[in-house]
């Protein structure tokens, strides 16, 4: 039974390579007879793997797409490559795959052998992005611990540094991770304060699950992203921006990316109206200037004043 199980796993690993496998080549690879290969193919089909067979001189077996993704069998190099890619996506959030990349990384690192975890950590430690963002970096290992505790409904204890630098210890019931495009936030129930809170992931230190499971609480908002946004805007100065961009609405939305969600309205074929909000004038000004088009700011007056000061500074810097 052990030999058959190992052989089935080896056969499944070969079939996951996107190509046609002649039965004779599979038999040679696994050192069995073609008849045994046919029986093993039938066993895989009984287990739900959609193995297709084609006839003829160039025919063979291949694994087709099914209703569900079967377990992937990865060699060492493939596992390291995927883990490094997921760590990169987690450390530099990409709109649409940010949370999924952390969940996948948590699952993968849980089953990686220690020798491969060491290789992944060595590559991550030796790699520096050429275009580093202005935001504090987030250790992907921290995100993995947070995501795992939330998925397992396990209480989490960690050190937390507030905006004014105060250090505290927190005992929480983690609920969800939320990526804003610039930062990661943990939405959790704070047991010591008996309230729902959000925590910036880059300010979390030494997170470790306590091993104590908790019953799921009903969050105050079913949408974690809306809850995080409401908390951020209630605790920080918020600037509402209204600007006319000399750019078609479709192009403006593509250039703004996640920052433009639901905030770009066409005025005519060549211009659009941008409405949004942010917690810093620097962020608003940089986003507008990086669009590469003419624009007019209607609100807020603080942004117009900041742009005038920025323009004067740029003029001084470019003077002979």
Secondary structure, DSSP 4 states (H G I P E B T S, - for coil): -HHHHHHHHHHHHHHTSSS-B-HHHHHHHHTS-HHHHHHHHHHHHHTT--EEEE-STT-EEEEPP-SSPPPP---HHHHHHHHHHHHHHHHS--TTTHHHHHHHHHHHHHHS-HHHHHHHHHHHHH---SS--SSPP--HHHHHHHHHHHHHTEEEEEEEE-TT--EEEEEEEEEEEEE-SS-EEEEEEETTTTEEEEEEGGGEEEEEEEEEE-PPP--SSS-HHHHHHHHHHHHS--EEEEEEESS-HHHHHHHHGGGGTTTEEEEETTEEEEEEEES-HHHHHHHHHTT-S-EEEEE-HHHHHHHHHHHHHHHHHH--
